[in-house]
Amino acid sequence: MIDKLEMFIALAAERHFGRAAEVCGVTQPSLSSAIRQLEDQLGVQLVFRGSRFQGLTPEGLRVLDWARRIVGDMRAMRDEMRTVHSGLSGNLRIGVIPTALPMIADLTTPFTARHPNMRVTILSRTSAEILTGIENLELDAGITYLDNEPLGRVAQAPLYSEFYRFLCAPNAPLAKAARVRWSDLVAEPLCLLTGDMQNRRIINTHMAEAGLRVAATVESNSTIALIAHVKSGRWSSVVPKKLAEMFIGSGDLVAIPIVDPEAEHLVGLITAKREPQTPVLQALLDEAARLSSRLNR
């Protein structure tokens, strides 16, 4: 039953029998047979079928909620029993918004030092993808904004407040300013993150509050691509302070505080809300609390 539920969860996430089978490491006929067996066991149709996957039935949506809970609990039980036997071990999958990637080592380095049998996989994801990944059991935890858009039912551990810097080349018109206002950016050729990134939506909001319409001539879902364009001297950007600090030491770039207002948004760790938490996730939440204490002294 657990294997069938895991295949059903994969099918709901991939919305394609072939891709779901690949994710589960089985053939497509095997996955299709498992879904039909699950329907027979439960006595309801779970999937609308045609020549291809056409979505879940209303009963399928209810079963999906149960499947996530049951599979999540089973994985938690396995983790706890493994911990009892040999301490914390396994692979921890963390989705991280691109603007928080500069700080992730502050969390994972002490965590892996305390628990040397743990492996960590860090994946760059949008805030929406992080929530979906945790819900679909594809991610164990995420680093994202806590106070800007609804998060739903997750456990939260605040880490730090994100502040913003105007990033430009040393020869840019505003490079000598001690600080700039959001309204000063109206004439700047900006490169920014794409609209599916919550950081971009935050910037759009603050610029709109200053009476400006954001017009980025270059957009990317990669912060490295933004930095490369700013280094060319033709563009400027708005980036989090922690990201700016990684690139301003060489003298190639200038980072200037943005005020009026000096905006801040809370970034933290999220996991599925579960009582009790798995030993691995509880250890990660404890590490997040220690990191927050250090960062906010």
Disulfide bonds with the S-S distance in Angstrom:
none
